[in-house]
Amino acid sequence: MASKKSRSKNTSASTKSLKSGRPPLLLPSSSSGGGKVLGVGGPSSTSTTTTAQRTSSISSRHTRTVIRRHHTLQKRLSRARAAGDLGLARQLELELEASGGLATYQLASTVGQSAERGGDSSRVLVQWIKDELDVRRKSRPRQQRNQKDQDRNSSTTFVIAGDDDDQTRPKKQKASPPRPPPPPLRILEIGALSTTNALNVVDATQVRRIDLRSSASGIEEIDFMKFPLPNDPTGKGSWKNQKGYDVLSLSLVLNYVPDAHGRGEMLKRTTLFFTDSTSDSSTSTSAPALENKDRNQDVPDDENVNGLVDLDDLDTTTSGSKSLPCLFLVLPAPTIHNSRYLTPSHLDLIMSSLGYTARKTKTTQKLHYSLWRYDPTEKDRWVREGGQTVFPKKEINPGAGRNNFCIIID
Ligand SMILES: C[S@@+](CC[C@H](N)C(=O)[O-])C[C@H]1O[C@@H](n2cnc3c(N)ncnc32)[C@H](O)[C@@H]1O
């Protein structure tokens, strides 16, 4: 039971305030034009400070302000709506609009993810599932090699001249059929700001991206809470003729949800989107689940060409044990290390009750990253063994200067 295992690691990261919990990320901001809106010039504080450092530090302050303001307004709006205060709700909607709304928030987030600030969180995900990606990348040449071997074996059949006796004829070599290569991982990125992040790995991934507001043509505009389930009777839940995903990415999205119930609902909903397959890791010898058998055929040639990560440059940190299907969750570090209502072990309990087991965790000064394997039988076991399944708002980490970030599961 997860309560005994307490699988998430506590860290000593400096996580004083939610205000500092801002994403890093990718985007070499040359393309964004974000500097126009968010960048501010100005004299350097010291003569040794470079322009880049200055710009980075100033716009960093600005992006944090924009992001913080947006979150605050969203929370107040959510409370006003819940209280039925339509007047206040309208006023807050107008304030949100006047401050640039979701578009400005996304731009601030994108700038906040720039390489100079630590890069894109998806790099952590690809590092953590490196074994799964490697086996897929390598499988194509190996598959081709197997095919050549098979052809060679077939051509070795021969008949001894003048001898019609089957007994004396060498038997045709039966090469075992080549094992089908594992299909590319199907990844659903929820809350996507870019189509060119580290998740694009040639031969190894197929990435579907969604967001409340699409900021690029490869990002579908839809609310994850309304996103059709894989088994939707209308068939709208399929993607590339298949159902479900091997990996869900929920990076800095849960903290966007303005209320604790909504966060619990979002976490619960993630469990409904995985492939049925509880596929093994790279050491797997099992064939892919039937429904996923022919995924390779759906990979368009022009896909996965941007934002490539050279996986050989990354550390191998995966253990080789089962990790799929899985959820990649990223939260601002203070939400978990400095909240009255959430701690790493409490999150572990919540996740266990949903069928998740922590595979990886990592906290930096700003962010808490975690990777969770999903297995519905683990949820059944949890319930059978009397594990906690309801998580109300309850102070578990009292103290001055803490924040009120909370996840409620009813
Ligand atoms: C801070 S950005 C995070 C972007 C990126 N994933 C990252 O790690 O930096 C949060 C994004 O989540 C999106 N988002 C929030 N709730 C969502 C929902 N219910 N469905 C889809 N996207 C959502 C927002 O529109 C926003 O673009």
Ligand as a Chemical Component Dictionary entry (heavy atoms), coordinates in Angstrom:
data_LIG
# 
_chem_comp.id                   LIG 
_chem_comp.type                 NON-POLYMER 
_chem_comp.pdbx_formal_charge   0 
_chem_comp.three_letter_code    LIG 
# 
loop_
_chem_comp_atom.comp_id 
_chem_comp_atom.atom_id 
_chem_comp_atom.alt_atom_id 
_chem_comp_atom.type_symbol 
_chem_comp_atom.charge 
_chem_comp_atom.model_Cartn_x 
_chem_comp_atom.model_Cartn_y 
_chem_comp_atom.model_Cartn_z 
_chem_comp_atom.pdbx_ordinal 
LIG C1  C1  C 0  1.207  27.121 -17.725 1  
LIG S1  S1  S 1  0.612  26.509 -19.229 2  
LIG C2  C2  C 0  1.577  25.052 -19.284 3  
LIG C3  C3  C 0  2.080  24.735 -20.620 4  
LIG C4  C4  C 0  3.055  23.589 -20.711 5  
LIG N1  N1  N 0  2.381  22.333 -20.559 6  
LIG C5  C5  C 0  4.202  23.693 -19.737 7  
LIG O1  O1  O 0  4.543  22.710 -19.106 8  
LIG O2  O2  O -1 4.784  24.737 -19.609 9  
LIG C6  C6  C 0  -0.962 25.826 -18.821 10 
LIG C7  C7  C 0  -1.792 25.506 -20.037 11 
LIG O3  O3  O 0  -2.773 24.565 -19.664 12 
LIG C8  C8  C 0  -3.921 24.853 -20.399 13 
LIG N2  N2  N 0  -5.079 24.225 -19.736 14 
LIG C9  C9  C 0  -5.534 24.474 -18.493 15 
LIG N3  N3  N 0  -6.632 23.738 -18.238 16 
LIG C10 C10 C 0  -6.859 22.998 -19.360 17 
LIG C11 C11 C 0  -7.871 22.071 -19.725 18 
LIG N4  N4  N 0  -8.874 21.754 -18.905 19 
LIG N5  N5  N 0  -7.803 21.498 -20.949 20 
LIG C12 C12 C 0  -6.802 21.828 -21.805 21 
LIG N6  N6  N 0  -5.837 22.714 -21.516 22 
LIG C13 C13 C 0  -5.856 23.300 -20.306 23 
LIG C14 C14 C 0  -3.965 26.371 -20.390 24 
LIG O4  O4  O 0  -4.780 26.880 -21.413 25 
LIG C15 C15 C 0  -2.504 26.713 -20.576 26 
LIG O5  O5  O 0  -2.176 26.905 -21.929 27 
# 
loop_
_chem_comp_bond.comp_id 
_chem_comp_bond.atom_id_1 
_chem_comp_bond.atom_id_2 
_chem_comp_bond.value_order 
_chem_comp_bond.pdbx_ordinal 
LIG C1  S1  SING 1  
LIG S1  C2  SING 2  
LIG S1  C6  SING 3  
LIG C2  C3  SING 4  
LIG C3  C4  SING 5  
LIG C4  N1  SING 6  
LIG C4  C5  SING 7  
LIG C5  O1  DOUB 8  
LIG C5  O2  SING 9  
LIG C6  C7  SING 10 
LIG C7  O3  SING 11 
LIG C7  C15 SING 12 
LIG O3  C8  SING 13 
LIG C8  N2  SING 14 
LIG C8  C14 SING 15 
LIG N2  C9  SING 16 
LIG N2  C13 SING 17 
LIG C9  N3  DOUB 18 
LIG N3  C10 SING 19 
LIG C10 C11 SING 20 
LIG C10 C13 DOUB 21 
LIG C11 N4  SING 22 
LIG C11 N5  DOUB 23 
LIG N5  C12 SING 24 
LIG C12 N6  DOUB 25 
LIG N6  C13 SING 26 
LIG C14 O4  SING 27 
LIG C14 C15 SING 28 
LIG C15 O5  SING 29 
# 
